[in-house]
């Protein structure tokens, strides 16, 4: 082969391969969404067109019963337990198994049967606390058009009104159990773990669990899929094109927008890695083995759709609290990361999540289910992508983050004055980005027969209208609920008109 041919042939092959891959990744509008991560481990029904998968007497013989293996030597019969480890062995038994040698099938059968009771109890709890009938105002919409629910939704004790509850002393509220916003529990605290909303599971069935499901109505969640705004290309607006980012479409969407380094970081953020409840072992909560969960499964399109799990850094299990997935929008302008962990860089946050949110702060479990550490050499690539994510446009704000009086209405202007004055919001959420990069402890134990949460990060309020529900555990379903919450906790004594004005301002951010 001539030198020219040795050069031309590989190039032509490369061009052909590239065109083939691009075509394979393209999504036609009328086609169902592909999930390459699920396709890689798609379950094949036993015996379906596969005669070698059919069970035979040989396969069912005692020789292949791992629970009753033949001992190495008859001499073991005189040793303790016949030479066997008969107690719980984490490498062998599912986490939380009631007894040694419990099988996956036994766990799934039992917990699947109990799922309806678990969710009925959670529904009863939610309905006792909230009016879950969605109320909308047609003009209030998120970036891609979903209407925003208005509140407040919390139910008050008989005889109380929102006008009077703010005047009840903290000790009386605690004594008589009157505080309307106690902590919101995980539906299945013992198992805990990541729980995804039904609208996301419908698109990506691999995220379904057999033991528990999402509890809040979709009306009170962010829009799906969320919009994507890039701080390096603001002129593009929403670059999601109405799609959920996944391994099958990200290059087609961003190959002319992101750099090669950022594209590689995005690939990693979209690549599932083993997680406590979603993995390839029998110790999982998904019906079929799964490669795991991707960073952007929780932070869909760099935002959130209300997924929740448990705070990984507290023990014992019953002291861990529900933790909503927070948006990654605007992390480039934040100095601490994580609701409780106070990580000091996006890189640290990215690297540490595998040991915290993924495995509950316990790397011992990761050794069994799939220990996947991101080397520090690629972590900056992932961080670069996160640092590209911007907050939604706020056309009524000036470059310094304050309202433009030529664009804002009177209620919004009054709300801004309250925000920076009587309501004391700006103490923790100053302009222009509406966060002080610190953590604050509201000492809710003053009002509740609960131990309190300790310091929680003061998240940015930019784009807050698109991130319901609110507070770290989602206990405030609407912005109106959030204002009522702080009116009580900070003893602000706001009037109904002032509360409405404050909400109007928050929707401008």
C-alpha positions as CSV (number, residue, x, y, z in Angstrom):
1,X,0.0,0.0,0.0
2,X,1.3,3.4,-1.0
3,X,2.0,6.1,1.7
4,X,-0.9,8.1,0.4
5,X,-3.3,5.2,0.6
6,X,-2.1,4.4,4.2
7,X,-3.2,8.0,5.0
8,X,-6.4,8.2,3.1
9,X,-8.0,4.9,4.1
10,X,-8.0,5.5,7.8
11,X,-9.3,9.0,7.3
12,X,-12.2,7.8,5.1
13,X,-12.9,5.0,7.7
14,X,-12.9,7.6,10.4
15,X,-15.3,9.8,8.5
16,X,-17.6,6.9,7.8
17,X,-17.6,5.8,11.5
18,X,-18.2,9.4,12.7
19,X,-21.2,9.7,10.4
20,X,-22.6,6.4,11.5
21,X,-22.2,7.3,15.2
22,X,-23.8,10.7,14.7
23,X,-26.7,9.1,12.9
24,X,-27.2,6.5,15.6
25,X,-27.3,9.3,18.3
26,X,-29.8,11.5,16.5
27,X,-33.3,11.5,18.0
28,X,-36.3,11.8,15.7
29,X,-39.3,13.6,17.3
30,X,-41.7,10.7,16.8
31,X,-39.3,8.1,18.2
32,X,-39.3,7.0,21.9
33,X,-36.4,8.4,24.0
34,X,-33.4,6.1,24.0
35,X,-31.6,5.4,27.2
36,X,-28.3,3.8,26.3
37,X,-27.5,3.0,29.9
38,X,-30.7,0.9,30.2
39,X,-30.2,-0.7,26.8
40,X,-26.8,-2.0,27.9
41,X,-28.3,-4.1,30.7
42,X,-31.8,-4.7,29.2
43,X,-33.2,-7.8,30.9
44,X,-34.0,-10.8,28.6
45,X,-37.0,-12.8,29.8
46,X,-35.7,-16.4,30.6
47,X,-36.3,-18.7,27.7
48,X,-37.4,-16.1,25.2
49,X,-35.9,-17.3,21.9
50,X,-32.9,-18.5,24.0
51,X,-33.1,-22.3,24.6
52,X,-29.8,-22.1,26.5
53,X,-31.6,-20.0,29.1
54,X,-34.2,-22.6,29.9
55,X,-33.8,-24.3,33.3
56,X,-33.0,-28.0,33.3
57,X,-32.9,-30.6,36.0
58,X,-29.1,-30.2,36.0
59,X,-29.4,-26.4,36.7
60,X,-31.8,-27.1,39.6
61,X,-29.7,-29.8,41.2
62,X,-28.4,-29.4,44.8
63,X,-24.9,-29.2,43.4
64,X,-25.6,-25.6,42.3
65,X,-27.4,-24.5,45.5
66,X,-25.0,-21.9,46.9
67,X,-26.9,-21.9,50.2
68,X,-26.0,-25.5,50.8
69,X,-22.5,-26.1,49.4
70,X,-20.7,-29.4,50.0
71,X,-17.9,-28.9,52.6
72,X,-14.3,-29.2,51.6
73,X,-13.8,-32.0,54.0
74,X,-15.9,-34.1,56.4
75,X,-13.6,-33.0,59.2
76,X,-15.5,-29.7,59.3
77,X,-18.5,-31.4,60.9
78,X,-16.8,-31.3,64.3
79,X,-15.9,-27.6,64.0
80,X,-18.1,-24.7,65.1
81,X,-21.0,-24.3,62.6
82,X,-19.6,-26.9,60.4
83,X,-16.9,-24.5,59.2
84,X,-19.4,-22.1,57.8
85,X,-20.1,-18.4,58.5
86,X,-23.8,-18.6,59.4
87,X,-24.2,-15.0,60.6
88,X,-24.8,-11.9,58.5
89,X,-22.1,-11.3,55.9
90,X,-22.4,-8.0,54.1
91,X,-20.4,-9.2,51.1
92,X,-23.1,-11.9,50.6
93,X,-26.4,-10.6,52.1
94,X,-28.5,-7.6,51.1
95,X,-28.2,-4.5,53.3
96,X,-30.8,-4.7,56.0
97,X,-31.6,-8.3,55.4
98,X,-33.6,-9.8,58.3
99,X,-31.5,-12.9,58.3
100,X,-28.4,-14.4,56.7
101,X,-28.7,-16.0,53.2
102,X,-31.7,-13.8,52.3
103,X,-32.1,-13.7,48.5
104,X,-32.9,-10.8,46.3
105,X,-36.1,-12.5,45.2
106,X,-37.2,-12.7,48.8
107,X,-36.4,-9.0,49.5
108,X,-38.2,-7.8,46.3
109,X,-41.2,-9.9,46.9
110,X,-41.6,-8.7,50.5
111,X,-40.9,-5.0,49.8
112,X,-42.9,-4.9,46.6
113,X,-45.9,-6.3,48.6
114,X,-45.4,-3.6,51.3
115,X,-45.0,-0.7,48.8
116,X,-48.7,0.1,48.6
117,X,-49.0,0.3,52.4
118,X,-45.8,2.5,52.6
119,X,-47.1,5.0,50.1
120,X,-50.7,5.0,51.5
121,X,-49.2,6.0,54.9
122,X,-47.1,8.8,53.2
123,X,-50.2,10.0,51.3
124,X,-52.2,10.2,54.5
125,X,-49.4,12.1,56.2
126,X,-49.1,14.6,53.3
127,X,-52.9,15.1,53.1
128,X,-53.0,15.8,56.9
129,X,-50.5,18.5,56.5
130,X,-51.3,20.1,53.1
131,X,-54.1,20.9,50.7
132,X,-52.6,19.1,47.7
133,X,-55.2,20.5,45.2
134,X,-53.0,22.5,42.8
135,X,-54.0,26.2,42.4
136,X,-52.5,28.1,39.5
137,X,-52.4,31.6,38.1
138,X,-52.2,31.5,34.3
139,X,-49.6,34.2,34.0
140,X,-47.1,32.6,36.4
141,X,-45.0,30.2,34.4
142,X,-41.5,28.7,34.4
143,X,-39.0,29.1,31.5
144,X,-40.5,26.4,29.4
145,X,-44.1,27.2,30.1
146,X,-45.2,25.1,33.1
147,X,-47.6,27.0,35.3
148,X,-46.6,27.7,38.9
149,X,-48.6,26.5,41.9
150,X,-49.7,29.2,44.4
151,X,-50.2,28.7,48.1
152,X,-50.0,28.5,51.0
153,X,-50.9,24.8,51.0
154,X,-50.2,24.0,54.7
155,X,-53.1,23.1,56.9
156,X,-53.4,25.1,60.2
157,X,-54.7,23.8,63.5
158,X,-58.4,24.4,64.1
159,X,-59.1,28.0,65.2
160,X,-55.9,29.4,63.7
161,X,-55.4,31.6,60.7
162,X,-52.3,32.8,58.9
163,X,-53.0,36.2,60.4
164,X,-52.9,34.9,64.0
165,X,-50.4,32.1,63.9
166,X,-47.5,34.5,63.5
167,X,-48.3,35.9,66.9
168,X,-48.2,32.6,68.8
169,X,-45.2,32.3,71.0
170,X,-42.6,29.6,70.1
171,X,-43.0,27.7,73.3
172,X,-46.8,27.6,72.9
173,X,-46.5,26.4,69.4
174,X,-44.1,23.6,70.5
175,X,-46.3,22.6,73.4
176,X,-49.5,22.4,71.4
177,X,-47.9,21.1,68.2
178,X,-49.1,24.0,66.1
179,X,-46.1,24.7,63.8
180,X,-47.5,24.1,60.3
181,X,-44.1,23.1,58.7
182,X,-42.5,20.2,60.5
183,X,-39.8,18.2,58.7
184,X,-40.9,16.2,55.7
185,X,-40.1,12.5,56.1
186,X,-38.7,10.1,53.5
187,X,-41.6,7.7,52.7
188,X,-39.3,4.7,53.7
189,X,-36.8,5.9,56.2
190,X,-35.2,2.5,56.8
191,X,-34.2,2.0,53.2
192,X,-33.8,5.7,52.4
193,X,-32.0,6.3,49.1
194,X,-32.7,8.2,45.9
195,X,-36.3,8.4,44.8
196,X,-37.3,9.8,41.3
197,X,-40.6,11.4,40.2
198,X,-43.0,9.4,38.0
199,X,-42.5,11.8,35.0
200,X,-38.8,10.9,35.0
201,X,-39.3,7.2,35.5
202,X,-41.7,7.2,32.6
203,X,-38.9,8.3,30.3
204,X,-36.1,6.3,32.1
205,X,-37.7,3.1,33.6
206,X,-34.3,2.1,35.0
207,X,-34.9,4.6,37.8
208,X,-37.9,2.8,39.2
209,X,-37.8,1.2,42.6
210,X,-39.8,-1.8,43.9
211,X,-39.9,-0.6,47.5
212,X,-41.0,3.0,47.4
213,X,-42.0,5.8,45.0
214,X,-42.2,9.5,44.7
215,X,-44.8,11.2,47.0
216,X,-45.4,14.8,46.0
217,X,-47.8,15.6,43.1
218,X,-46.1,16.6,39.9
219,X,-47.9,20.0,39.9
220,X,-45.6,21.1,42.8
221,X,-42.4,20.1,41.1
222,X,-40.1,21.9,38.6
223,X,-40.9,21.6,34.9
224,X,-39.7,18.5,33.1
225,X,-37.5,18.7,31.2
226,X,-35.9,21.8,32.7
227,X,-34.5,24.6,30.5
228,X,-30.7,24.9,30.2
229,X,-29.0,28.3,30.3
230,X,-25.2,28.7,29.7
231,X,-23.3,31.6,31.2
232,X,-20.8,31.6,28.3
233,X,-23.5,31.7,25.6
234,X,-26.4,33.8,27.1
235,X,-27.6,34.8,23.6
236,X,-28.8,31.3,23.0
237,X,-31.4,31.3,25.8
238,X,-32.7,27.8,26.6
239,X,-30.3,25.3,24.8
240,X,-32.1,22.1,25.9
241,X,-34.3,22.2,22.8
242,X,-37.0,20.5,24.9
243,X,-34.9,17.4,25.5
244,X,-33.5,15.6,28.5
245,X,-29.7,15.3,28.2
246,X,-28.5,11.7,28.1
247,X,-25.7,9.7,26.5
248,X,-27.6,9.4,23.2
249,X,-28.1,13.0,22.4
250,X,-25.6,15.3,24.3
251,X,-23.1,15.5,21.5
252,X,-25.6,16.4,18.9
253,X,-27.0,19.1,21.1
254,X,-23.7,20.6,22.3
255,X,-20.8,19.7,19.9
256,X,-20.8,23.3,18.5
257,X,-21.5,25.0,21.9
258,X,-19.1,23.3,24.4
259,X,-15.4,22.8,24.1
260,X,-14.0,19.2,23.8
261,X,-13.0,19.3,27.5
262,X,-16.5,20.3,28.5
263,X,-18.1,17.7,26.2
264,X,-15.9,15.1,28.0
265,X,-17.0,16.4,31.3
266,X,-20.7,16.3,30.2
267,X,-20.2,12.7,29.1
268,X,-19.0,11.8,32.6
269,X,-21.9,13.6,34.2
270,X,-24.3,11.6,32.1
271,X,-22.6,8.2,32.6
272,X,-24.3,6.0,35.3
273,X,-22.1,4.7,38.0
274,X,-23.1,2.2,40.8
275,X,-25.3,3.6,43.5
276,X,-26.8,2.1,46.7
277,X,-30.2,1.3,45.3
278,X,-29.3,1.1,41.6
279,X,-26.5,-1.3,40.7
280,X,-25.6,-4.7,39.2
281,X,-25.8,-6.7,42.5
282,X,-28.6,-8.5,44.3
283,X,-28.3,-5.8,46.9
284,X,-30.4,-3.2,45.1
285,X,-33.9,-1.7,44.9
286,X,-34.4,-1.8,41.2
287,X,-36.3,-4.8,39.7
288,X,-33.4,-5.4,37.2
289,X,-29.7,-5.0,37.5
290,X,-28.6,-1.4,36.6
291,X,-25.4,0.2,35.8
292,X,-26.3,2.9,38.3
293,X,-27.3,6.5,38.5
294,X,-25.7,9.5,36.6
295,X,-25.0,12.9,38.1
296,X,-27.5,14.3,35.7
297,X,-30.2,11.8,36.6
298,X,-30.7,13.8,39.8
299,X,-29.6,17.1,38.4
300,X,-31.6,16.8,35.3
301,X,-30.3,19.2,32.6
302,X,-28.2,20.7,35.4
303,X,-31.3,21.6,37.4
304,X,-33.6,19.4,39.4
305,X,-37.1,17.8,39.3
306,X,-37.4,17.4,43.0
307,X,-35.6,14.0,43.4
308,X,-34.8,13.3,47.1
309,X,-32.7,11.0,49.2
310,X,-31.3,11.2,52.8
311,X,-28.6,13.4,54.2
312,X,-25.5,11.2,54.1
313,X,-23.5,12.7,56.9
314,X,-25.7,12.0,60.0
315,X,-26.1,8.8,62.0
316,X,-28.1,6.9,63.3
317,X,-30.5,6.2,60.4
318,X,-33.5,7.7,62.2
319,X,-31.7,11.0,62.6
320,X,-31.0,11.4,58.9
321,X,-33.3,13.9,57.2
322,X,-34.8,14.1,53.7
323,X,-32.7,16.1,51.3
324,X,-34.0,17.4,48.0
325,X,-31.8,17.6,44.9
326,X,-30.8,21.2,44.5
327,X,-30.2,23.0,41.2
328,X,-26.7,23.4,39.7
329,X,-27.7,26.6,38.1
330,X,-25.3,29.4,39.0
331,X,-22.8,27.2,41.0
332,X,-20.0,29.2,39.2
333,X,-20.9,32.0,41.5
334,X,-21.2,30.1,44.8
335,X,-18.4,29.5,47.3
336,X,-19.8,26.5,49.3
337,X,-21.6,23.5,48.0
338,X,-23.9,20.9,49.6
339,X,-26.8,21.5,51.9
340,X,-24.8,20.5,55.0
341,X,-21.3,19.6,54.0
342,X,-19.9,23.0,53.1
343,X,-17.6,21.8,50.4
344,X,-15.4,24.6,49.2
345,X,-15.2,24.0,45.4
346,X,-17.3,22.5,42.6
347,X,-14.4,20.0,42.1
348,X,-14.6,18.8,45.7
349,X,-18.4,18.5,45.5
350,X,-18.2,16.5,42.3
351,X,-15.6,14.1,43.6
352,X,-17.2,13.7,47.0
353,X,-20.8,13.0,45.8
354,X,-19.9,9.4,44.9
355,X,-19.2,8.6,48.5
356,X,-22.0,10.7,50.0
357,X,-25.2,10.9,48.0
358,X,-24.4,7.7,46.1
359,X,-23.4,5.5,49.1
360,X,-24.7,7.4,52.1
361,X,-21.2,8.4,53.2
362,X,-20.2,4.8,53.6
363,X,-17.5,3.7,51.0
364,X,-17.6,0.2,52.4
365,X,-20.9,-0.4,50.6
366,X,-19.3,0.9,47.3
367,X,-16.7,-1.9,47.4
368,X,-19.5,-4.4,47.1
369,X,-21.7,-2.6,44.6
370,X,-19.1,-1.0,42.3
371,X,-16.4,1.3,43.6
372,X,-16.1,4.0,41.0
373,X,-13.8,6.9,42.0
374,X,-13.4,9.7,39.5
375,X,-9.7,10.5,39.3
376,X,-8.9,14.1,40.0
377,X,-7.6,14.5,36.5
378,X,-11.1,14.3,35.0
379,X,-13.0,16.0,37.9
380,X,-12.2,19.5,36.5
381,X,-13.8,18.5,33.2
382,X,-17.0,17.7,35.0
383,X,-16.7,20.9,37.1
384,X,-16.3,23.0,34.0
385,X,-19.7,21.9,32.7
386,X,-21.3,22.7,36.0
387,X,-19.7,26.1,36.0
388,X,-21.3,26.8,32.6
389,X,-24.8,26.4,33.9
390,X,-26.5,29.8,34.4
391,X,-29.6,31.0,36.2
392,X,-32.7,31.9,34.1
393,X,-32.9,35.4,32.7
394,X,-34.5,38.0,35.0
395,X,-35.5,40.8,32.7
396,X,-36.8,43.1,35.5
397,X,-33.4,43.1,37.4
398,X,-30.6,45.6,36.8
399,X,-27.0,44.3,36.4
400,X,-26.6,44.9,40.1
401,X,-29.5,42.6,40.9
402,X,-32.1,45.2,41.9
403,X,-35.4,45.9,40.3
404,X,-35.6,48.2,37.4
405,X,-38.4,50.6,38.4
406,X,-39.3,51.1,34.7
407,X,-40.2,47.4,34.3
408,X,-41.4,46.3,37.8
409,X,-45.0,46.9,39.0
410,X,-45.9,48.5,42.3
411,X,-46.4,45.2,44.2
412,X,-42.9,44.0,43.1
413,X,-41.3,47.3,44.2
414,X,-43.0,47.1,47.6
415,X,-41.8,43.5,47.9
416,X,-38.2,44.5,47.1
417,X,-38.4,47.1,49.9
418,X,-39.6,44.4,52.3
419,X,-36.9,42.0,51.2
420,X,-34.1,44.4,52.0
421,X,-35.9,45.8,55.0
422,X,-38.6,44.5,57.4
423,X,-38.5,40.9,56.2
424,X,-34.7,40.6,56.7
425,X,-34.3,38.3,53.7
426,X,-31.2,40.2,52.5
427,X,-29.3,39.3,55.6
428,X,-28.8,35.8,54.2
429,X,-29.6,36.5,50.5
430,X,-28.0,39.8,49.5
431,X,-28.0,41.1,45.9
432,X,-26.9,40.6,43.2
433,X,-26.8,36.8,43.4
434,X,-29.0,36.6,46.5
435,X,-26.8,34.4,48.7
436,X,-24.2,35.3,51.2
437,X,-22.2,32.0,50.7
438,X,-22.7,31.0,54.3
439,X,-24.8,28.6,56.4
440,X,-27.5,29.5,58.9
441,X,-29.2,27.6,61.7
442,X,-32.9,28.6,62.1
443,X,-33.1,26.6,65.4
444,X,-36.5,25.1,64.5
445,X,-36.4,23.1,67.8
446,X,-37.9,26.3,69.4
447,X,-41.1,25.5,67.6
448,X,-41.1,21.7,67.1
449,X,-40.7,18.6,69.2
450,X,-37.8,17.7,66.8
451,X,-34.1,18.1,67.3
452,X,-33.7,20.7,64.6
453,X,-31.5,20.7,61.5
454,X,-28.4,22.6,62.4
455,X,-26.7,24.9,59.9
456,X,-28.0,24.7,56.3
457,X,-26.5,26.4,53.3
458,X,-28.1,29.7,52.2
459,X,-28.9,28.9,48.6
460,X,-29.1,31.5,45.9
461,X,-32.6,32.8,45.3
462,X,-32.0,33.6,41.6
463,X,-34.5,31.7,39.6
464,X,-36.2,30.5,42.7
465,X,-39.7,30.3,41.1
466,X,-38.5,27.3,39.1
467,X,-37.2,25.2,41.9
468,X,-40.2,24.1,44.0
469,X,-40.6,22.6,46.6
470,X,-38.6,24.7,49.1
471,X,-36.2,24.3,52.0
472,X,-33.8,21.5,52.2
473,X,-36.4,18.8,52.5
474,X,-39.2,20.3,50.4
475,X,-41.6,20.9,53.3
476,X,-42.7,24.2,51.8
477,X,-44.5,23.4,48.5
478,X,-44.9,27.0,47.2
479,X,-43.2,30.4,47.6
480,X,-46.3,31.5,49.6
481,X,-45.6,28.6,52.1
482,X,-42.0,29.7,52.3
483,X,-42.9,33.2,53.1
484,X,-45.3,32.0,55.8
485,X,-42.6,29.7,57.2
486,X,-40.1,32.6,57.6
487,X,-42.8,34.9,58.9
488,X,-43.3,32.5,61.8
489,X,-39.7,31.5,62.4
490,X,-38.3,35.0,62.2
491,X,-41.3,36.5,64.0
492,X,-41.7,39.1,61.3
493,X,-45.4,39.8,61.8
494,X,-46.0,40.6,58.1
495,X,-49.4,41.6,56.9
496,X,-51.2,39.5,54.2
497,X,-50.5,42.4,51.7
498,X,-46.8,42.4,52.6
499,X,-46.6,38.6,52.2
500,X,-48.1,38.9,48.7
501,X,-45.8,41.7,47.8
502,X,-42.8,39.7,49.0
503,X,-43.8,36.7,46.9
504,X,-44.2,39.0,43.8
505,X,-40.7,40.2,44.2
506,X,-39.3,36.6,44.6
507,X,-40.8,35.7,41.3
508,X,-38.8,38.4,39.6
509,X,-35.4,37.0,40.7
